[in-house]
Amino acid sequence: DAMVIQNPRYQVTQFGKPVTLSCSQTLNHNVMYWYQQKSSQAPKLLFHYYDKDFNNEADTPDNFQSRRPNTSFCFLDIRSPGLGDAAMYLCATSREGRGFGEQYFGPGTRLTVT
Amino acid sequence: AQSVTQPDIHITVSEGASLELRCNYSYGATPYLFWYVQSPGQGLQLLLKYFSGDTLVQGIKGFEAEFKRSQSSFNLRKPSVHWSDAAEYFCAVGYSGGYQKVTFGTGTKLQVIP
């Protein structure tokens, strides 16, 4: 089945230690998104890629970076995680082109910062 | 700017009872509307969507939603709730401002009691 895969599902990192979360998709969608979701809150968009075109949300901290080496993969890098960065990180994809494409979500990576 | 309001943070219903989750949106143009469900520790799954046409939309798992332009609402309904429906439900509005984006409501947590 076509899907969005996130690895790892659970990640523990130390305060200030860089961490990378990965997302892959078999849907061949041209848009990929990264969301941060804290407990009992709505997902908050961090940034997205339209093909190779990177789009940062205005309030996304500089501590968060992203890479998309090809259509299938996208990475979220947190350069110096703080305790406030502990959250669920959700990757999503959509196909933009004809009409509005709904987003398909991966299962998420839960990040713990110690 | 677009926004979504889900006035009920938490709802408890008995198994077999009917369910209605409320959603109000604010958007200047014709909205793209979605309902997603999130089980604990999981990503978001699309239940249904409204783009245009028939204002009563059928989704998966027996859910339906009705778009009412005059009330700026897109309420989610199910005639008979099952214990497996316990989850968090997010309403979302999609918009195209250069790139496709989605704004989520804060979610409604559904508890189902025997």
Interface residues (C-beta under 8 A of the other chain):
Chain A: V4 Q6 V31 S40 Q41 A42 P43 L45 H48 Y50 N55 L90 A92 S94 E96 G99 F100 G101 E102 Q103 Y104 F105 G106 P107 G108 R110
Chain B: Y32 F34 Y36 G41 Q42 G43 L44 Q45 L46 K49 F51 F90 G94 S96 Y99 Q100 K101 V102 F104 G105 T106 G107 K109
